[in-house]
Amino acid sequence: MEIISHTWHWSVSGFLIGMVMLALIYFGKVFGMSSNLRSLCSMTGIGKKVSFFNWDWKAQRWNLVVVFGAMIGGYVATHYMSDSSNVAINPITIEKLEKLGIDAPNAKLLPNTLFGNEIFQSPKMIVFLIIGGVLIGFGSRYAGGCTSGHAISGLSNFQMQSLKAVIGFFVGGLIVAHFVLPLIF
């Protein structure tokens, strides 16, 4: 059952994100996905052993609803409201990906080489996933938030720390994409 046969224009989601940010600022809330990981860990009671997780997670219940909403919204958008056949990838990009051994998405949003179930059959990819997960966890804690928290919430609140973090995210992403990724594949 397909409801919409084309992708949404970027301005629709941009406008909605802006409205959500205005509402959060109005109600004195700060948005960030990585803080939800702290809440989930705190819910398990690990705060008795690790002081970082010893805090009132119930004050952040509203933010957990955001995570579940993002998960449900992502599922609905992917399965019922999208058409990835209109995603056009530059032929030069496809050539570069093929040189790295990464298949072109071919009317899918993501290549199977990086995002399919095949990655769980490769010990090399499992190691990369574990290392990447640790680095992302450490990085978001060290930076005082994740990319979505800084780029959406921090910038909308005019926080200089968030501007520096977002610049760092982009520079780091460019370095990894151009210099590290070719070494891995």
DRENZAPA-986334 format. One record per residue: y, x, z of N, C-alpha, C, O in turn; residue in three letters; residue number from 1. Coordinates in nm, 2 decimals. Layout:
# DRENZAPA-986334
<atom <Y X Z> <Y X Z> <Y X Z> <Y X Z> "Ala" NUM>
...
END
This chain:
# DRENZAPA-986334
<atom <-0.12 0.08 0.00> <0.00 0.00 0.00> <0.12 0.09 0.00> <0.15 0.15 0.10> "Met" 1>
<atom <0.19 0.09 -0.11> <0.31 0.17 -0.12> <0.44 0.08 -0.12> <0.44 -0.01 -0.19> "Glu" 2>
<atom <0.53 0.11 -0.03> <0.65 0.03 -0.01> <0.76 0.08 -0.11> <0.82 0.00 -0.17> "Ile" 3>
<atom <0.79 0.21 -0.11> <0.89 0.27 -0.19> <0.83 0.37 -0.28> <0.75 0.45 -0.24> "Ile" 4>
<atom <0.88 0.37 -0.40> <0.82 0.46 -0.50> <0.90 0.59 -0.53> <0.88 0.66 -0.62> "Ser" 5>
<atom <1.01 0.61 -0.45> <1.09 0.73 -0.47> <1.14 0.78 -0.33> <1.14 0.71 -0.24> "His" 6>
<atom <1.17 0.91 -0.33> <1.22 0.97 -0.21> <1.36 0.92 -0.18> <1.43 0.88 -0.27> "Thr" 7>
<atom <1.39 0.92 -0.05> <1.53 0.88 -0.01> <1.63 0.98 -0.05> <1.59 1.10 -0.05> "Trp" 8>
<atom <1.75 0.94 -0.07> <1.86 1.04 -0.09> <1.89 1.11 0.04> <1.88 1.05 0.15> "His" 9>
<atom <1.92 1.24 0.03> <1.95 1.32 0.15> <2.06 1.26 0.24> <2.06 1.28 0.36> "Trp" 10>
<atom <2.15 1.19 0.18> <2.27 1.14 0.25> <2.23 1.03 0.35> <2.29 1.01 0.45> "Ser" 11>
<atom <2.12 0.96 0.32> <2.07 0.85 0.41> <2.03 0.92 0.55> <2.07 0.87 0.65> "Val" 12>
<atom <1.94 1.02 0.54> <1.89 1.08 0.66> <2.01 1.15 0.73> <2.02 1.16 0.85> "Ser" 13>
<atom <2.09 1.22 0.65> <2.21 1.29 0.71> <2.30 1.20 0.79> <2.34 1.23 0.90> "Gly" 14>
<atom <2.33 1.08 0.73> <2.41 0.98 0.80> <2.34 0.93 0.93> <2.41 0.92 1.03> "Phe" 15>
<atom <2.21 0.90 0.92> <2.14 0.85 1.04> <2.13 0.96 1.15> <2.15 0.93 1.26> "Leu" 16>
<atom <2.11 1.08 1.11> <2.11 1.19 1.21> <2.25 1.20 1.28> <2.26 1.22 1.40> "Ile" 17>
<atom <2.35 1.19 1.20> <2.49 1.19 1.25> <2.51 1.08 1.35> <2.58 1.10 1.45> "Gly" 18>
<atom <2.47 0.96 1.32> <2.49 0.85 1.41> <2.41 0.86 1.54> <2.46 0.83 1.65> "Met" 19>
<atom <2.29 0.92 1.53> <2.21 0.94 1.65> <2.28 1.05 1.74> <2.28 1.03 1.86> "Val" 20>
<atom <2.34 1.15 1.67> <2.40 1.25 1.75> <2.53 1.20 1.82> <2.55 1.23 1.94> "Met" 21>
<atom <2.60 1.11 1.75> <2.72 1.05 1.81> <2.67 0.96 1.93> <2.74 0.96 2.04> "Leu" 22>
<atom <2.56 0.89 1.92> <2.51 0.81 2.03> <2.47 0.90 2.15> <2.50 0.87 2.26> "Ala" 23>
<atom <2.40 1.01 2.12> <2.36 1.10 2.23> <2.48 1.16 2.30> <2.48 1.17 2.42> "Leu" 24>
<atom <2.58 1.20 2.22> <2.70 1.26 2.28> <2.77 1.15 2.37> <2.82 1.18 2.48> "Ile" 25>
<atom <2.78 1.03 2.32> <2.84 0.92 2.39> <2.77 0.90 2.53> <2.83 0.88 2.63> "Tyr" 26>
<atom <2.63 0.90 2.53> <2.56 0.88 2.65> <2.53 1.01 2.73> <2.46 1.00 2.83> "Phe" 27>
<atom <2.59 1.12 2.69> <2.58 1.24 2.77> <2.44 1.31 2.76> <2.40 1.38 2.85> "Gly" 28>
<atom <2.37 1.29 2.65> <2.24 1.34 2.64> <2.24 1.46 2.54> <2.33 1.47 2.45> "Lys" 29>
<atom <2.14 1.55 2.55> <2.13 1.67 2.47> <2.00 1.66 2.40> <1.89 1.65 2.47> "Val" 30>
<atom <1.99 1.67 2.27> <1.87 1.66 2.19> <1.81 1.80 2.17> <1.88 1.89 2.14> "Phe" 31>
<atom <1.68 1.81 2.17> <1.61 1.93 2.14> <1.46 1.90 2.15> <1.41 1.85 2.25> "Gly" 32>
<atom <1.39 1.94 2.05> <1.24 1.92 2.05> <1.17 2.01 2.14> <1.07 1.97 2.20> "Met" 33>
<atom <1.21 2.14 2.15> <1.14 2.24 2.23> <1.14 2.20 2.38> <1.05 2.24 2.45> "Ser" 34>
<atom <1.24 2.13 2.42> <1.25 2.09 2.56> <1.14 1.99 2.60> <1.10 1.98 2.71> "Ser" 35>
<atom <1.09 1.92 2.50> <0.98 1.83 2.52> <0.85 1.91 2.55> <0.77 1.85 2.63> "Asn" 36>
<atom <0.83 2.02 2.50> <0.71 2.10 2.54> <0.72 2.14 2.69> <0.62 2.13 2.75> "Leu" 37>
<atom <0.84 2.17 2.74> <0.85 2.19 2.88> <0.82 2.07 2.96> <0.75 2.07 3.06> "Arg" 38>
<atom <0.87 1.95 2.91> <0.84 1.83 2.98> <0.69 1.80 2.98> <0.63 1.76 3.08> "Ser" 39>
<atom <0.62 1.82 2.87> <0.48 1.79 2.86> <0.40 1.88 2.95> <0.30 1.84 3.02> "Leu" 40>
<atom <0.44 2.01 2.96> <0.37 2.10 3.05> <0.40 2.06 3.19> <0.31 2.07 3.28> "Cys" 41>
<atom <0.52 2.02 3.22> <0.56 1.98 3.36> <0.48 1.86 3.40> <0.44 1.85 3.52> "Ser" 42>
<atom <0.45 1.77 3.31> <0.37 1.65 3.34> <0.23 1.68 3.39> <0.17 1.60 3.47> "Met" 43>
<atom <0.18 1.79 3.35> <0.04 1.83 3.39> <0.03 1.88 3.53> <-0.08 1.89 3.58> "Thr" 44>
<atom <0.15 1.91 3.59> <0.15 1.96 3.72> <0.14 2.11 3.73> <0.13 2.17 3.84> "Gly" 45>
<atom <0.16 2.18 3.62> <0.16 2.33 3.62> <0.28 2.39 3.69> <0.28 2.51 3.72> "Ile" 46>
<atom <0.37 2.30 3.72> <0.49 2.35 3.79> <0.46 2.40 3.93> <0.54 2.48 3.99> "Gly" 47>
<atom <0.34 2.37 3.98> <0.30 2.42 4.11> <0.26 2.57 4.10> <0.27 2.64 4.20> "Lys" 48>
<atom <0.23 2.61 3.98> <0.19 2.75 3.97> <0.29 2.83 3.89> <0.31 2.95 3.92> "Lys" 49>
<atom <0.37 2.77 3.80> <0.47 2.84 3.72> <0.60 2.77 3.75> <0.62 2.65 3.71> "Val" 50>
<atom <0.70 2.84 3.82> <0.82 2.78 3.86> <0.90 2.72 3.74> <0.98 2.63 3.76> "Ser" 51>
<atom <0.89 2.78 3.62> <0.97 2.73 3.51> <0.94 2.59 3.48> <1.03 2.51 3.43> "Phe" 52>
<atom <0.82 2.54 3.50> <0.78 2.41 3.47> <0.80 2.31 3.59> <0.76 2.20 3.59> "Phe" 53>
<atom <0.85 2.36 3.70> <0.87 2.28 3.82> <1.01 2.21 3.81> <1.11 2.27 3.87> "Asn" 54>
<atom <1.02 2.10 3.74> <1.14 2.03 3.73> <1.11 1.88 3.70> <1.00 1.84 3.68> "Trp" 55>
<atom <1.22 1.80 3.71> <1.20 1.66 3.70> <1.19 1.62 3.55> <1.29 1.59 3.49> "Asp" 56>
<atom <1.07 1.61 3.50> <1.04 1.57 3.36> <1.08 1.43 3.34> <1.10 1.39 3.22> "Trp" 57>
<atom <1.07 1.34 3.44> <1.10 1.20 3.42> <1.24 1.18 3.37> <1.27 1.07 3.31> "Lys" 58>
<atom <1.33 1.27 3.41> <1.47 1.25 3.36> <1.48 1.27 3.21> <1.58 1.24 3.15> "Ala" 59>
<atom <1.38 1.33 3.15> <1.38 1.35 3.00> <1.28 1.26 2.93> <1.24 1.29 2.82> "Gln" 60>
<atom <1.24 1.15 2.99> <1.15 1.06 2.93> <1.20 1.01 2.79> <1.12 0.99 2.70> "Arg" 61>
<atom <1.33 0.99 2.79> <1.39 0.94 2.66> <1.36 1.03 2.55> <1.34 0.99 2.43> "Trp" 62>
<atom <1.36 1.16 2.58> <1.34 1.27 2.48> <1.20 1.27 2.43> <1.17 1.30 2.31> "Asn" 63>
<atom <1.11 1.23 2.52> <0.97 1.22 2.47> <0.95 1.11 2.38> <0.86 1.12 2.29> "Leu" 64>
<atom <1.02 1.00 2.39> <1.02 0.89 2.30> <1.06 0.94 2.16> <1.01 0.90 2.06> "Val" 65>
<atom <1.16 1.03 2.15> <1.20 1.09 2.03> <1.09 1.16 1.96> <1.07 1.15 1.84> "Val" 66>
<atom <1.01 1.24 2.03> <0.89 1.31 1.98> <0.79 1.21 1.92> <0.75 1.23 1.80> "Val" 67>
<atom <0.76 1.11 1.99> <0.66 1.01 1.95> <0.71 0.94 1.83> <0.64 0.90 1.73> "Phe" 68>
<atom <0.84 0.91 1.83> <0.91 0.84 1.72> <0.91 0.93 1.59> <0.88 0.88 1.48> "Gly" 69>
<atom <0.93 1.06 1.61> <0.93 1.15 1.50> <0.79 1.16 1.44> <0.77 1.16 1.32> "Ala" 70>
<atom <0.69 1.16 1.52> <0.55 1.16 1.48> <0.51 1.03 1.40> <0.46 1.04 1.29> "Met" 71>
<atom <0.55 0.92 1.46> <0.52 0.79 1.39> <0.60 0.78 1.26> <0.55 0.74 1.16> "Ile" 72>
<atom <0.73 0.81 1.27> <0.81 0.81 1.15> <0.76 0.90 1.04> <0.77 0.86 0.92> "Gly" 73>
<atom <0.72 1.02 1.08> <0.66 1.11 0.98> <0.54 1.06 0.91> <0.52 1.07 0.79> "Gly" 74>
<atom <0.45 1.00 0.99> <0.33 0.94 0.93> <0.37 0.82 0.84> <0.32 0.82 0.72> "Tyr" 75>
<atom <0.46 0.73 0.88> <0.49 0.62 0.80> <0.56 0.67 0.67> <0.53 0.62 0.56> "Val" 76>
<atom <0.66 0.76 0.68> <0.73 0.81 0.57> <0.64 0.88 0.47> <0.65 0.86 0.35> "Ala" 77>
<atom <0.54 0.96 0.52> <0.45 1.03 0.43> <0.35 0.94 0.36> <0.33 0.95 0.24> "Thr" 78>
<atom <0.30 0.84 0.43> <0.20 0.76 0.38> <0.25 0.63 0.31> <0.18 0.58 0.22> "His" 79>
<atom <0.36 0.58 0.34> <0.41 0.46 0.28> <0.55 0.46 0.22> <0.58 0.37 0.14> "Tyr" 80>
<atom <0.62 0.56 0.24> <0.76 0.56 0.19> <0.80 0.68 0.11> <0.92 0.71 0.10> "Met" 81>
<atom <0.71 0.75 0.05> <0.74 0.87 -0.03> <0.66 0.88 -0.16> <0.56 0.82 -0.17> "Ser" 82>
<atom <0.72 0.96 -0.25> <0.65 0.98 -0.37> <0.68 1.13 -0.40> <0.79 1.17 -0.45> "Asp" 83>
<atom <0.58 1.21 -0.37> <0.60 1.36 -0.39> <0.59 1.40 -0.54> <0.62 1.52 -0.56> "Ser" 84>
<atom <0.56 1.31 -0.63> <0.55 1.35 -0.77> <0.69 1.39 -0.83> <0.69 1.45 -0.93> "Ser" 85>
<atom <0.79 1.34 -0.76> <0.92 1.37 -0.82> <0.98 1.50 -0.75> <1.10 1.53 -0.76> "Asn" 86>
<atom <0.90 1.58 -0.68> <0.95 1.70 -0.62> <0.94 1.81 -0.73> <0.83 1.84 -0.77> "Val" 87>
<atom <1.05 1.86 -0.77> <1.05 1.96 -0.88> <1.07 2.10 -0.82> <1.16 2.12 -0.74> "Ala" 88>
<atom <0.98 2.19 -0.85> <0.98 2.33 -0.80> <1.02 2.42 -0.92> <0.96 2.40 -1.03> "Ile" 89>
<atom <1.11 2.51 -0.90> <1.15 2.60 -1.01> <1.03 2.68 -1.06> <0.95 2.73 -0.97> "Asn" 90>
<atom <1.01 2.69 -1.19> <0.89 2.76 -1.24> <0.89 2.91 -1.19> <0.78 2.97 -1.18> "Pro" 91>
<atom <1.00 2.97 -1.17> <1.01 3.11 -1.12> <0.95 3.11 -0.98> <0.88 3.21 -0.94> "Ile" 92>
<atom <0.98 3.01 -0.90> <0.92 3.01 -0.76> <0.77 2.99 -0.77> <0.70 3.06 -0.69> "Thr" 93>
<atom <0.72 2.91 -0.86> <0.58 2.89 -0.87> <0.51 3.02 -0.92> <0.41 3.05 -0.87> "Ile" 94>
<atom <0.58 3.09 -1.01> <0.52 3.22 -1.05> <0.51 3.32 -0.93> <0.41 3.39 -0.91> "Glu" 95>
<atom <0.62 3.32 -0.85> <0.62 3.41 -0.73> <0.51 3.38 -0.63> <0.45 3.46 -0.57> "Lys" 96>
<atom <0.50 3.25 -0.61> <0.39 3.20 -0.52> <0.25 3.24 -0.57> <0.17 3.28 -0.49> "Leu" 97>
<atom <0.23 3.22 -0.70> <0.10 3.25 -0.76> <0.07 3.40 -0.74> <-0.04 3.44 -0.72> "Glu" 98>
<atom <0.17 3.49 -0.75> <0.15 3.63 -0.73> <0.11 3.66 -0.59> <0.04 3.76 -0.57> "Lys" 99>
<atom <0.15 3.58 -0.50> <0.11 3.59 -0.36> <-0.02 3.52 -0.33> <-0.07 3.53 -0.21> "Leu" 100>
<atom <-0.08 3.46 -0.42> <-0.20 3.39 -0.40> <-0.18 3.25 -0.34> <-0.28 3.19 -0.28> "Gly" 101>
<atom <-0.06 3.19 -0.35> <-0.04 3.06 -0.30> <-0.03 2.96 -0.41> <0.05 2.98 -0.51> "Ile" 102>
<atom <-0.11 2.86 -0.40> <-0.11 2.76 -0.51> <0.01 2.67 -0.51> <0.08 2.65 -0.41> "Asp" 103>
<atom <0.05 2.63 -0.63> <0.16 2.54 -0.64> <0.12 2.40 -0.58> <0.01 2.36 -0.59> "Ala" 104>
<atom <0.22 2.33 -0.52> <0.18 2.21 -0.46> <0.13 2.10 -0.55> <0.05 2.02 -0.51> "Pro" 105>
<atom <0.16 2.11 -0.68> <0.11 2.01 -0.78> <0.11 1.87 -0.73> <0.01 1.80 -0.70> "Asn" 106>
<atom <0.24 1.81 -0.73> <0.26 1.67 -0.69> <0.23 1.65 -0.54> <0.22 1.53 -0.50> "Ala" 107>
<atom <0.22 1.75 -0.46> <0.21 1.74 -0.32> <0.33 1.81 -0.26> <0.40 1.89 -0.33> "Lys" 108>
<atom <0.37 1.77 -0.14> <0.49 1.83 -0.08> <0.46 1.97 -0.03> <0.56 2.05 -0.03> "Leu" 109>
<atom <0.34 2.01 0.00> <0.31 2.14 0.05> <0.18 2.20 -0.01> <0.09 2.13 -0.04> "Leu" 110>
<atom <0.18 2.33 -0.03> <0.06 2.39 -0.09> <-0.06 2.40 0.01> <-0.04 2.43 0.13> "Pro" 111>
<atom <-0.18 2.37 -0.04> <-0.30 2.38 0.05> <-0.32 2.51 0.11> <-0.38 2.53 0.22> "Asn" 112>
<atom <-0.29 2.62 0.03> <-0.31 2.76 0.08> <-0.24 2.78 0.22> <-0.30 2.85 0.31> "Thr" 113>
<atom <-0.13 2.72 0.24> <-0.06 2.74 0.37> <-0.07 2.62 0.46> <-0.06 2.64 0.58> "Leu" 114>
<atom <-0.09 2.50 0.41> <-0.09 2.38 0.50> <-0.21 2.29 0.49> <-0.22 2.18 0.54> "Phe" 115>
<atom <-0.32 2.34 0.41> <-0.44 2.26 0.40> <-0.54 2.30 0.51> <-0.52 2.39 0.59> "Gly" 116>
<atom <-0.65 2.23 0.52> <-0.75 2.26 0.61> <-0.82 2.39 0.59> <-0.89 2.44 0.68> "Asn" 117>
<atom <-0.80 2.45 0.47> <-0.87 2.57 0.43> <-0.82 2.69 0.53> <-0.89 2.79 0.55> "Glu" 118>
<atom <-0.70 2.67 0.58> <-0.65 2.78 0.67> <-0.74 2.80 0.79> <-0.74 2.91 0.85> "Ile" 119>
<atom <-0.81 2.70 0.84> <-0.89 2.71 0.95> <-1.02 2.78 0.93> <-1.10 2.81 1.02> "Phe" 120>
<atom <-1.05 2.81 0.80> <-1.17 2.88 0.77> <-1.15 3.03 0.75> <-1.24 3.11 0.74> "Gln" 121>
<atom <-1.02 3.07 0.76> <-0.99 3.21 0.75> <-0.94 3.27 0.88> <-0.84 3.23 0.94> "Ser" 122>
<atom <-1.02 3.37 0.93> <-0.98 3.43 1.06> <-0.84 3.49 1.05> <-0.77 3.49 1.15> "Pro" 123>
<atom <-0.81 3.54 0.94> <-0.67 3.60 0.92> <-0.56 3.50 0.94> <-0.47 3.52 1.01> "Lys" 124>
<atom <-0.58 3.38 0.88> <-0.48 3.27 0.89> <-0.48 3.22 1.04> <-0.37 3.18 1.09> "Met" 125>
<atom <-0.59 3.21 1.10> <-0.59 3.17 1.24> <-0.51 3.26 1.33> <-0.44 3.22 1.42> "Ile" 126>
<atom <-0.53 3.39 1.31> <-0.46 3.49 1.38> <-0.31 3.48 1.36> <-0.23 3.48 1.45> "Val" 127>
<atom <-0.27 3.45 1.23> <-0.13 3.43 1.20> <-0.07 3.31 1.26> <0.04 3.31 1.31> "Phe" 128>
<atom <-0.15 3.20 1.27> <-0.11 3.08 1.33> <-0.08 3.10 1.48> <0.02 3.06 1.54> "Leu" 129>
<atom <-0.17 3.17 1.55> <-0.16 3.20 1.69> <-0.04 3.29 1.72> <0.04 3.26 1.81> "Ile" 130>
<atom <-0.03 3.40 1.64> <0.09 3.49 1.66> <0.22 3.41 1.63> <0.32 3.42 1.70> "Ile" 131>
<atom <0.22 3.34 1.52> <0.34 3.26 1.49> <0.38 3.16 1.60> <0.49 3.14 1.63> "Gly" 132>
<atom <0.28 3.09 1.65> <0.30 3.00 1.76> <0.36 3.06 1.88> <0.45 3.01 1.94> "Gly" 133>
<atom <0.31 3.18 1.92> <0.36 3.25 2.03> <0.50 3.29 2.01> <0.59 3.28 2.09> "Val" 134>
<atom <0.53 3.35 1.89> <0.66 3.39 1.85> <0.76 3.28 1.85> <0.88 3.29 1.89> "Leu" 135>
<atom <0.72 3.16 1.80> <0.81 3.05 1.80> <0.84 3.00 1.94> <0.95 2.97 1.97> "Ile" 136>
<atom <0.74 2.99 2.02> <0.76 2.95 2.16> <0.85 3.05 2.23> <0.94 3.01 2.30> "Gly" 137>
<atom <0.82 3.18 2.22> <0.91 3.28 2.28> <1.05 3.27 2.23> <1.15 3.28 2.30> "Phe" 138>
<atom <1.06 3.26 2.09> <1.19 3.26 2.03> <1.28 3.14 2.07> <1.39 3.16 2.09> "Gly" 139>
<atom <1.21 3.02 2.08> <1.29 2.91 2.11> <1.34 2.91 2.26> <1.44 2.87 2.30> "Ser" 140>
<atom <1.25 2.97 2.34> <1.29 2.99 2.48> <1.40 3.10 2.50> <1.50 3.08 2.57> "Arg" 141>
<atom <1.39 3.21 2.43> <1.48 3.32 2.43> <1.62 3.27 2.37> <1.72 3.31 2.43> "Tyr" 142>
<atom <1.62 3.19 2.27> <1.74 3.14 2.20> <1.80 3.02 2.28> <1.91 2.98 2.24> "Ala" 143>
<atom <1.73 2.97 2.38> <1.79 2.86 2.45> <1.77 2.73 2.38> <1.84 2.63 2.40> "Gly" 144>
<atom <1.67 2.72 2.29> <1.65 2.60 2.21> <1.58 2.63 2.08> <1.58 2.75 2.03> "Gly" 145>
<atom <1.54 2.53 2.02> <1.47 2.54 1.89> <1.57 2.52 1.77> <1.69 2.49 1.80> "Cys" 146>
<atom <1.52 2.53 1.65> <1.61 2.51 1.54> <1.68 2.38 1.53> <1.80 2.37 1.51> "Thr" 147>
<atom <1.60 2.27 1.56> <1.66 2.14 1.55> <1.76 2.12 1.67> <1.87 2.06 1.65> "Ser" 148>
<atom <1.73 2.17 1.78> <1.83 2.16 1.89> <1.96 2.23 1.87> <2.07 2.17 1.89> "Gly" 149>
<atom <1.95 2.35 1.82> <2.07 2.42 1.79> <2.15 2.37 1.67> <2.27 2.35 1.67> "His" 150>
<atom <2.07 2.35 1.56> <2.14 2.31 1.43> <2.19 2.17 1.43> <2.30 2.14 1.38> "Ala" 151>
<atom <2.12 2.08 1.50> <2.17 1.94 1.50> <2.26 1.91 1.63> <2.37 1.87 1.61> "Ile" 152>
<atom <2.20 1.94 1.74> <2.27 1.90 1.86> <2.38 2.00 1.90> <2.49 1.97 1.93> "Ser" 153>
<atom <2.34 2.13 1.90> <2.44 2.23 1.94> <2.56 2.24 1.85> <2.67 2.25 1.90> "Gly" 154>
<atom <2.54 2.24 1.72> <2.65 2.24 1.63> <2.74 2.12 1.63> <2.86 2.13 1.62> "Leu" 155>
<atom <2.68 2.00 1.66> <2.76 1.88 1.67> <2.84 1.88 1.80> <2.94 1.81 1.81> "Ser" 156>
<atom <2.80 1.96 1.90> <2.88 1.98 2.02> <2.97 2.10 2.02> <3.03 2.14 2.12> "Asn" 157>
<atom <2.98 2.17 1.90> <3.07 2.28 1.88> <3.03 2.40 1.97> <3.12 2.46 2.03> "Phe" 158>
<atom <2.90 2.42 1.99> <2.86 2.53 2.08> <2.85 2.66 2.00> <2.77 2.67 1.90> "Gln" 159>
<atom <2.92 2.77 2.04> <2.92 2.89 1.97> <2.78 2.96 1.97> <2.74 3.02 1.88> "Met" 160>
<atom <2.71 2.94 2.09> <2.57 2.99 2.10> <2.48 2.93 1.99> <2.40 3.00 1.93> "Gln" 161>
<atom <2.50 2.81 1.96> <2.42 2.74 1.86> <2.46 2.79 1.72> <2.37 2.81 1.63> "Ser" 162>
<atom <2.58 2.82 1.69> <2.62 2.87 1.56> <2.56 3.01 1.54> <2.51 3.04 1.43> "Leu" 163>
<atom <2.56 3.09 1.65> <2.50 3.22 1.64> <2.35 3.21 1.62> <2.29 3.28 1.54> "Lys" 164>
<atom <2.29 3.12 1.69> <2.14 3.10 1.67> <2.11 3.05 1.53> <2.01 3.10 1.48> "Ala" 165>
<atom <2.18 2.96 1.48> <2.15 2.90 1.35> <2.17 3.01 1.24> <2.08 3.02 1.15> "Val" 166>
<atom <2.27 3.09 1.25> <2.29 3.21 1.16> <2.17 3.30 1.17> <2.12 3.35 1.07> "Ile" 167>
<atom <2.12 3.33 1.29> <2.01 3.41 1.32> <1.88 3.35 1.26> <1.80 3.42 1.20> "Gly" 168>
<atom <1.86 3.22 1.27> <1.75 3.15 1.21> <1.74 3.17 1.06> <1.64 3.20 1.00> "Phe" 169>
<atom <1.86 3.15 1.00> <1.86 3.16 0.85> <1.84 3.31 0.81> <1.77 3.33 0.71> "Phe" 170>
<atom <1.90 3.40 0.87> <1.89 3.54 0.84> <1.74 3.58 0.86> <1.68 3.65 0.77> "Val" 171>
<atom <1.68 3.55 0.97> <1.54 3.58 1.00> <1.45 3.51 0.90> <1.35 3.58 0.85> "Gly" 172>
<atom <1.48 3.39 0.86> <1.40 3.32 0.76> <1.40 3.39 0.63> <1.30 3.40 0.56> "Gly" 173>
<atom <1.52 3.43 0.59> <1.53 3.51 0.46> <1.46 3.64 0.46> <1.39 3.67 0.36> "Leu" 174>
<atom <1.47 3.71 0.57> <1.40 3.84 0.58> <1.25 3.82 0.58> <1.18 3.89 0.50> "Ile" 175>
<atom <1.20 3.72 0.65> <1.05 3.70 0.65> <1.01 3.65 0.51> <0.91 3.70 0.46> "Val" 176>
<atom <1.08 3.56 0.45> <1.04 3.51 0.32> <1.04 3.62 0.21> <0.95 3.62 0.12> "Ala" 177>
<atom <1.14 3.71 0.22> <1.15 3.81 0.11> <1.07 3.94 0.14> <1.03 4.01 0.04> "His" 178>
<atom <1.06 3.97 0.27> <1.00 4.11 0.30> <0.86 4.10 0.37> <0.77 4.18 0.34> "Phe" 179>
<atom <0.85 4.00 0.46> <0.73 4.00 0.55> <0.62 3.92 0.48> <0.50 3.96 0.47> "Val" 180>
<atom <0.65 3.80 0.42> <0.55 3.72 0.35> <0.47 3.79 0.25> <0.35 3.78 0.24> "Leu" 181>
<atom <0.54 3.87 0.16> <0.47 3.94 0.06> <0.37 4.04 0.12> <0.26 4.07 0.06> "Pro" 182>
<atom <0.40 4.10 0.24> <0.31 4.19 0.30> <0.18 4.12 0.36> <0.07 4.18 0.36> "Leu" 183>
<atom <0.20 4.00 0.40> <0.09 3.92 0.46> <-0.01 3.87 0.35> <-0.13 3.88 0.37> "Ile" 184>
<atom <0.05 3.83 0.24> <-0.04 3.78 0.13> <-0.06 3.89 0.03> <-0.13 3.87 -0.07> "Phe" 185>
END
